Amino acid sequence: ARWRRRAAAVNRHNALPTQVVLEVRTSLRRWTHTFSKFPITVGTTPGCTLQLTNGGKAPDQAFELRLADEGLLFSSKEKLNVNGVPRRSVEIQEGGQVRLGKYRISYEQLILTTPLPPPAATYWRIAGLPALSIVAATLLFVFHPLAGAPPEPTGAQPPIVLSTGPRTTVEHHASAGSSLPALYGPRDTIRYFDADYLVIHAHPDDETLDFGILLARLDAAGLRGAVVLLTDGQNGRDQYPRRETGGIYPAYDLTGNELAQVRVVEARNAMAHLGVDAYIRGMLPNFPYNSITDQLTVAQVLDKWGGLWAIVDALAEVVVGFSPELVISPDLPRGPYEHFEHEATGVIVATLLDSLNTSGLSTVRGHLLGIDPLQTSHYDKFVEISPWDLNPVTGVSFRTVQLRALAEHRTQRDSSVVGIETRLAVPAEYYAVGFWDPEFAPPPGIGIDLPSGVLSEMALPPGR
């Protein structure tokens, strides 16, 4: 009877179907669904397996998911954004995301049933087996008690040394292939050099995602530069468990200061690929942005960061110290959807450069504003920089350099997953012109072939 019960339990287990877990998110809430019958249809079209509503404001849309060898096969009659790229058909892995109107549908988990072998039949019995079992259990407890000190853990996580004193040091991940940039925090004495360019942005990964092609080209042209990141991205989301573990990557979800420390390491490694010479951390607060309720205005961000002019004063010293001719930053709020901390950074840089120019302290002759490659329609004029030209020394395309740098941001799905796939699908890196000295010729080899006079005429009106 006992064997039959075990056999029945094994049969029930082995009959369990494969299951897929999907997460649906809007700006206000999120929820999950588990499916065991395939194909799955998801959308606002009536009759879908997972029925969503659109409130009658948009045409009905739907897509289908089927089991594939190594994931789910996505298909749709209309092109939908899959990991940021318009697709009609593609195989997606765990963590993949489909955008359908106001919904983001994520493929969270594939639950497979591991078959169990049938239990071996037992044809003999020992009358004294129950008593023998009690004796054996007693002896086991005596010689191997349940209570007591736990075993020493193995493979303990090495510490990450960051910002522990007046100087900033980092124990870095060893995958970067070039020299690591010098790293400075707000309390450090920066060793300035005559920089050709200066980048100012909000978060670790922004430098690579938004400006990676231009930075790789500047490096190939033999130009030196520095990157200022105003925050360490401590309120972002870690990719765990969809990232590697070991070294600086523990087997749990990183948050807060611990996440910030790892992201500084990742950004520094990424900048090594891009040839950046110095990395300056602003260490301003990074605010969560997981739903519309987290949205802040630019004024609120600047207030929480200590006020616009306090930041401008601190950055003015950096700009004067490096004395760059070219500054690269995000844009002011002009219509495209951007993270509120990106927009705040754009306001800071525009105010900073205007103030330095008015005071006669500025060496800056050109200001480029990064444009989201999926939102170029908001701009009448912009510069296109080709990613597929080859570095004349290494023979590697500048896009490849950017992708290698994006892969360093292992905790960030927007970079190491969506960012890589999106950048492979767009033909160029795009910039608006904040201002340009008509006598400042673009450095050769950086992919900007327009005459300086044309660039000057492309400048956007202040605050447009």
Secondary structure, DSSP 8 states (H G I E B T S, - for coil): -HHHHHHHHHHHHHT---EEEEEEE-SS-EEEEEE-SSSEEEESSTT-SEE---TTSS---EEEEEE-SSSEEEEEEEEEEETTEEEEEEEE-TT-EEEETTEEEEEEEEE---------------TTHHHHHHHHHHHHHHHS-SSS-----SS-------S-SSS------TT--S---EEE-TTS-------SEEEEESSTTHHHHHHHHHHHHHHHTT--EEEEEEE--TTS---TTSS--BTTB-SS---HHHHHHHHHHHHHHHHHHHT-SEEEEEEE-----SSGGG---HHHHHHHTT-HHHHHHHHHHHHHHH--SEEEEE--SSSS---HHHHHHHHHHHHHHHHHHHHT-----EEEEEE-TT-GGG-SS-EEE-S-SB-TTT--BHHHHHHHHHHT-TT-HHHHTHHHHHHHH-S-EEEEEEEE-TT----TTSS--S-HHHHHHTB--TT-
